[in-house]
Amino acid sequence: MAAARIGMAVVAVFAAAAVVRAAEAGLPVGPAITLADPAADTRRLAEGHLRRAREAFDASVTMAKQGQYLAMDGFYVACEEAWDAVWTCPADGEILQEAAWIYADSLAGFLETACARGRLRPEGIWVGPRSKPVLVPFVPKSLPLDPSLIGAVESAGLDDDDRITRRIVRPGFGLPVVVRVRDPEAGRDVAFMPERQSLAATAVLRFRTPGEERFLESFAGPAARDHAAAVIDLVNPVEVAAVKIGPAKPHLAADLTAPLLDMLAAKPRTNAVEGFVQPFGRGDTRPQLEMLEPRRPGRIPVVFIHGLASDEGTWFDMINELRGWPEFHRRFEPWVFQYPTGAAFLQSSAVLRAELARAVAALDPEGADPALRRMVLVGHSMGGLHAKMQVVSPGTSLWDSIAREPIDALRIPERMRSRARESYFFEPAPHVTRIVCIATPHQGSILASLGVGRAASLAVRSPPEAQAMHDMAVAMNPGAFKPEFERRVPTTIDLLEPTSGMLQAIEVLRPACWVAVHSVVGTGHVSVTGGRDDCVVSEASAHTAGARSEIAVPATHTKVHHHPRTIAEVQRILAEHLGECGR
């Protein structure tokens, strides 16, 4: 009986709406009324739309809790009534505010029930009866996405995450949503997609002009429509600032942080100790380059590289803040490089070098997009060393830091020799033109030489294949390697010891002449000697020789890349990069 009463309530809402619409259309529904005050009557009509919107919303919430099939159609009607209220009385701020609230709540209910009922598809949402459903199509506006790649549309009501300091939101009309991208047919590997790729959008369920419905349709609601009565615009809130509802143009609501929260929700927090000690313990710890958004030609990639015992999620705070700068959305796109930080340093650098080259070749095989050849790399801590390794030409210096014999003189299988060449002998990446080193230990860290650092280094378990190759090379070539390499496969902690021969070789390398270098130094701690450091890297070690700019930030090592001064400096550097690229 309760369900029947609720169903009757929805029918009553449709019928009441029909009377008003018929009057607006000039149809004979009752005695004619002379309007003495058109403005007052217009507001009265708008208030009627709002009343019916509230009634439809309340009834639909109850039906949704009971699993009723018609709940979604009730939310649809509530959205339409709220939309018509704004259309009817566009200059009234109170009407607009209340309509925006009801509309957003109803649209959220519409999407949630559509998803629960399996009526949300890549092409849109099906409304109406099972016997004759009607498609309300998705129309991406300014989103870099084909409708066929829409995997899900979720309300942006996500829980906060302490890895992101604040949410960047804008009040207005419409429902901020997260659009999840489906894997294209080419597959994740070619597309460089993360586990979950999400975009910020604002959903606008757009209806026709009030009063233009067929009379029967007005009484029966969506069930009587034989073609789409509305579309769902998925609007890019960075490119579009307002929504047009007849003569009204209210601001478009936005939540730019929601897609980052959605991606973090799909990614478990990194166990810093486990991820370092057993760097290849899980399949998702393999080095890989990921694009946080679908590629759009003309936008310059900014590749963020995390540091020791960390992961790519550490960058989401900075990326979130940069997204609040419109030029970042229009001119740049964020990529991240994920790698197991306990793995051999040169191996991960070689993978990054190969991944960047593969991305350029796959995304722009004809070489028609110059933006792909103006990449910016931003590295925190050891990530800064990885960034540097993409823009230098080491010659034989890296090999000489571990070996006493030329590589061609060693008795090793050719497959092993080829892999060693990839790590030790290479040229600068021609598509990288700027790097930013944040709290980077160019001269190492004293912590790596202390007991805790040595214990951590000894605890690292190298992949069996890498360990076997190392042992074979040493056994077959007695005396050919220096003690630093001969003892074991060098870990990242070994590299960070100030006495490391490889680190000293890297420190004197200079980036290619076409590369601009910038440095951010953490100075949030006073060392026992009275100097400044960030608790891990000293000011002297974080200094980058030949840097075009360098600033000091009063923050500790794990916080320096989250500091507002650092974020402002990265934004300044990117603006400078645009200027030098002629944009």
N, C-alpha and C positions, 0 to 999 in steps of 0.2 A: 504493500500500500504506500509506503514512504517513497519508493522509487516511482510509483505512478504519479504521486503528487508532484514530485520533482519534475517528471516529464511534462506534466500539465503546466508547471511554472514556465518551463522553456517555451512551450507552445504559446503560452500567454504573452511571453516577451516578444516572440515573433509577431503575434497578432497585434499587439499594441504598437510595435514598430511599423506594422503595415498601415495602420490608420494614419499615422503621422506622414509616412511616405506618400500615401495616396493623396493626402491633402496637399502635400508639397507638389505633387505631380498634376494637381488639378482634377483628380478623379472624384466622383460623387460619393462621399462616405458619410454625409450627415448634413445638418443645417449649416448654411454658410455663416461665417463669423466675420464681422467687420472689425478690422484692426485699427484701434485708435492710436496706438503707439508702436510703430514698427520695431523700434529698438527693444522695447520691453518684450514684445512678442517674440523677437528673435532670440532673446535670452531665455524666454520661457521654453521655446522649442529646444534650445541647447540643453537646458536643465532636464527636459524630458528624455533626451538622448542619454544624459549621464545617469538618470534614475534607472532607465532600462539596462544600461551597461552594468550598474551595480547589481541589479537583480539577476541578470544573466551570469555575472561572475560568481555571485554567492551560490546560485543554484548549481553552477558547474563545479565549484569546489566540492560541494556535497556529493555530486554524482561521481566525481573523480575518486573520492575516498571510497565509494561503494563499487568502483569498477564499472560504472555505467558507460556504455558505448557512446552515448550522446554528449558526454562531458566535453569532448573536444569541440563539437559544433557549438556548444554554449559559449565556450571561450572565444570562438570565432565571432559570434554575434556580439559579445561584449566589446571586442576590439572594434567592430564596425560601428557600434553605437558611440563609443568614445571618439572615434575618428570623425563621425558625423557631427558630434558636438562642437569640435574645433572648427569644422568646415562651416557650420551654421553661424557661429559667433566668434569669428577669428580675432577680434580686437579685445576680447575680455580675458584679462590675465588670470582671474580666478577659474574660469571655465577651462582655460588651457592647462593650468596646473593640475586640477583634479582629473581632467581627461588624460593627461600624460601618465599619472599614477595608475589609473584603472587600466589604461591601454597596455602599459608595461607589464603589470601583473597578469592581465588576461593573455597577453602574447606569450609570457613565460609558461602559463598553464597550457596554452595551445601547443607549444613546442614539446613540453614534457609529456602530455598525454598522447600526442602524435607518436613520439618515440616509444612510449610504453605500449602502444597499440600496434606498432609496426607499420605505421602509416607515413613515416618520414623516410623518403627515398632521396637519392642524389638529385633527381629531377624536381623534387618539391614535396608537398604534403597533400595527401588525399583527404578530402572532406566529403560530407554527405553520407547517404545510406550505402550499405554494402552492395546493394543491387545496382546502384548507379552512382559510383563515386566521381568526384570532380577534382581535378588536379589544380592546386594553387602552386604555380611554379616558382622556383628560386631564380632570382635575377641578380647575380653579382654585379655591383656597381663600383668600379675602380679597384676591385680586388684582383690580384694577379692569379686568377683561378678560373678554370673552366667549370661550369656547373657539374659536369660528369665526375669531377674529382672531389666533390663535397662528400665527406664521409659521415659527418655528424654536425649538427648545429645545437650547441649547448648554451643555456643561459649562463651569463658571466658571474653568477652568484657563487664564486669559489671562495674557499677559506684562504685566509692570508698565510704566507709562508715567511719564516724569519730570515730566509735567504734574500728576500726583497724588502727593502726598508719602507717603501710607501707605495700606495696605489695611485696611478694617474688616471683620474676620472673626470668626466664633464657631464653636468646635469643637462637634461633636455628631453626631447620627445624621441620615442623609440626604445628598443630593448637592446642594450649591449650584450653581445653574444660572442662565443668562441666558435669559429668554423674549423673543424678538424679536416685535414687534407688526407684523402685516400692515396695509397701508393699508386703512382702511374703504372701503365702496362710495362714500361721499361724496367721497373723494379727499383728497390731502395738503393742498390749499389750504384747505379748510374745517376740517380737523382740526388744522391748524397742526403737522403732524408733521415732525420733522427727517428727514434722510436715513435714519437708523436710530434707531428708538425701542426701547429695551431696558428690561426690568424685572428686579429681583432676585427670585429665587424659590428654594425648596428642593424638589427632586424627591423624592418618597417613593413608591416602587413598593409599594403596599399589597396584602397577600395575605389570604386567608381564614384562619380558625382552623386550625392544623395538625391533620391527621387527619380533616378533613371532606370530603376528596376522594372521588370514586368510586374503587373498587378498580382498575378498568381504567385510569382516568385516572392513578393513581399510577404504574403501570408505563410508560405511554406518554408521560407528560408533557404539555406544552401541546398537542401534536398531537391528543390525544383529547378535548379540551375543546370543547364545543359552545356555550359562552357565556363571557363574560369572567371569567377566574379572578382578575383583579386590576384595579386602577385605578392611574393615576399621579396622585397629588395634587401639584399645583404650589402650594406653600404660601407665603404672604407671611410671611417670617421676622420681620418687625417686629410683625405682629399675632399670630403664633403662636410660642410659646416651646418647646414640647415635642411629641413625636410619640408616639402611643399604640400600643404593640405588646402587645396582651393586657394583662396586669397591669403591664407596664413602661412608663415614661414618660420616656425619655431626652431630653436637650436636643436641640433642632433645630439642625442646622448652618446657617451663614449666611455669605454673602459679599456685603456691601452695596455694595462698590466695583465688583464685576464688571460691572454694566450700564453704568457710566460708562466703564470701560475698553473695553467692547464698542463703545460709540458713538464713542469716540475712534479706535478701530482702523479705523472706516469713514470717518473724516474725515481727509484729508491735513493735515499741518501747514501753517499759513499762512506764505507767504513775505512777511514784513513789508514788504520794499521793493517787491516786485511788487504786493502788494495795496494799497499806498498810492499808488504812482506810477500804476498802471493799475487804478483801483478797480472798473471794470466789465469787467475782462478776461475773466472767466469767468461762466457763468450762475449759479453758486452764490454770487456775491458781491452779488447783489441784496439790498436790505434785507428782512428777514423775521423774523417772530416765530415762535419754535418752543417747543413744549411737550415737555419731556423725559419726561413720563409721560402716559398717558391721563387725560383730565379726570375728576375725581370731585367731584360737588357737595358743597359744604360746606368745601372746602379753599381757603385763601387763596393766590392766585398771588403768588410772589415773582419779579419780573422782573429778571434780571441783564443789565447793559449794559456791554459791554467798552469799552476805550479805544483810543487811537490806535495804528495798526499792530499790531493784535491781533485776536483772534477769540473766539467764545464758549467755546472750549476752555479759556481762561484761568480760567474760573470753576469748572471741574470739581473743583479741589482744595477750594475752599470748600464747594461743594455736597456733596462726599463727607464732609467733616467734619460739616456740618450734618445729614446723614443718620444720623450716629451718635447724634443726639438724637431720641429717640422722638417727641417732640411735633412735630418738623418733618415727619416722615412722616405723622402723623395729621392735622395742622392746615394744612400748607402744601404747595404743589407748585411745583417750579422751572420757570420759563420763561426763555428766553434770547432776546435780540434781537441778531441778526447783521446787520452793515452794513459796507459798504466805507468805511474810515475816511478815505480820500483824497477821497471825494465831498463835495459841498457840505454843510455842517453842517445848515443849516435844512431842506434837502431830506430828510435822514435823520431828523431830528426829526419832520417832518411825516408820514413813513411810519410811524414808531413810534406817533404819536398815532392815525393811522387804523387801524393794526393792532390796537391795544388796544381801540378802540371796536368794531371788527369782531368781535374775539374775544368780547367781552361780548354783542354782539347775536346771534352765531351759537350760542354755548354756553348762553345763558340768555335766549331771546327773551321769555319771560313775566315776567322780573324776579323770579323766585322764589328765587334763590340770593344772599343778601346777601354771601357771601364774595367773589364776583366784583367787588363794589363796595367792597372794602377792600384793594385791591392795594398791595403794597410794591415800590418800585423801588430797586434797588441798583446804583450806577454807579461804575466805576473810571475815574479820569482824565477824559477827555472824556465818558465814559459818565455821569459825574455831571452834566455840563452838559445832556446829553440828558434825564436824569431831571428836572432842574429845569424844562426847557422843557415838560414835560407838566403842570406844576401852576401855571403863571403865566398872566396875561392881559397881553400886552404893549401893548395899545392900538395906537398908531401909532409907538411908540418904535423898534421894530426897523426899520420901513420908513424912518423919519426918519434912521436911522443910515447909510443907503446912498443916499437920494434927497433931492432938494431940492423935488420936486414931489409932490403927492398921487397915489396910484396911479390914481385915476379920471381924472386930467388927462393921463396918458401916452397917447401914440399907439402902442398895441400891440394885437395880436389879442386877442379876448375869451378865447380858450383860454389864452393866456399870462397874462392878467390873473387868471383863475380859479386857475391853478396858483400864482401869486405870493401870492394871498390865503391859500391853504392854508399857506404857509410863514411868512408875516409877520403874519397876523391870525388869532387863535384865542382860545379860552377854556380855562380849566383843565379837565383830564379829571376828571369827577366821580367816577370809579371808583378813583382813586388817592388814598390817604389818608396815605401815609408815603413818604419818600425817604431814602436813605442815600448821601451823597457821600464817596467814598474817594479821597484824593489828587487832588482836583478843582481845576483851575487857574481859579478864579473871576476872578482878575485877570491871567490869562495866564502865560506862561513866558518868561523872558529868552532861553531857547534858541531860541525862534521868531524872535527878532530878529537872531540871530547868522548868520554865513555859512552854516552847515550847515542852519539852518532855512529861510533864504531859498532856498538851492539846492534843498531838498526841495520847497518850495512851487512853484518854477518847473518842476520835473520832472513834476508831476502833469498827467496828460492827461485833460481833462474829456470826458465823452461828447459825441459830435458834435452831438446834438440840443440839449443844454444850452448848448454853446458857440455854436451858431447862434442860439438864442433870446437869449442875452446880447448878442451882436453886433448883432442886429436892434434890440433895445430901445435900446441906446446910440446906434446910428446914426440911429434915427428920433426920438430925443429929445435933441438936443445940449444939454449943460449941465444936464440934469435929474438926473444922478447924481453922487455924490461920487467923488473920485479913487480911493478904496479899491475901489469896485465898477467904476468906469469902465475901469480898467486891464485887468482880466480877471475870470473867474469866481472869486470868493474861495474859497480852499481852507481846510481845517481849520487848517493852519499859519498862514495869514493871520489867522484868527480868534483864535489864541492869542498873537498879538503884543500886549503890554500896551497899545499905542497904538491897537488896533483899536476903531473906533467901535461896531461891533456888539457886541464883547465888553463894552465899557463899558455899553452899553444893557442887556445881559443881566444884568450884575453888580448893577444897582440894582433889578431886578425882584424882587418878593417873592411867595413862594408863597401860594396861597389859604389862607384862615383855617382850613379843615378839614384842612390838611396838616401833619403833624409832620415836621421836618427834623432829620437827624443828620449829624455830620461826623466823619471820620477823617483825621488829618493825618500824613503821613510826615515823620519827623525823623531819618532815619538818616544824615545827612551834614551836615558843617559847611561852609558856603559861604565864599568868599574874604573876605567882609565879617564873618565871625564868627557869622552867623545860622544857623539850622537850616533844612534843606530835605531833599528826598528825591532830590537830584541833578537833578531836572527842575522840580519845583514848589516854590516857597518856602512857608514856614510861613504867611506872611501871605496869600499867594494861595490857599492851600488852606483858609483859614478861611472858614466859611460863616456869613454874617450871619443872625441870628435862629435859629440851630440850637438845638434843645432840649438836645442833648448834643454834646460834642466831646472826642475823646481824641487823644493823640499816640502814635504807634507808631514805635519805632526801626527803621525799615526804609527801603530805597530804593524808588524809584517803581514798578519792575516787580515788587517783592516784597511791597509793603505789604498787598495784598489776600490774600496767602497767609499772612501772619503770624498765629500763634496768638492774639495779643491782638486783632487785627482780627476774626478769626472768632468769638472769644468775645464781642466787642462786638456783632456782628451777631446772634448768638444772643440776647443780652440784649435787644436792640431788638425782636426778633421776639416774645420772651416778653412784653415790655411791650405790644406791639401786640395780642397775644392778650388780655391783661388789659383793655385799653381797648375791645376788641370784645365784652367780656362772656363770654369763654370761659375 
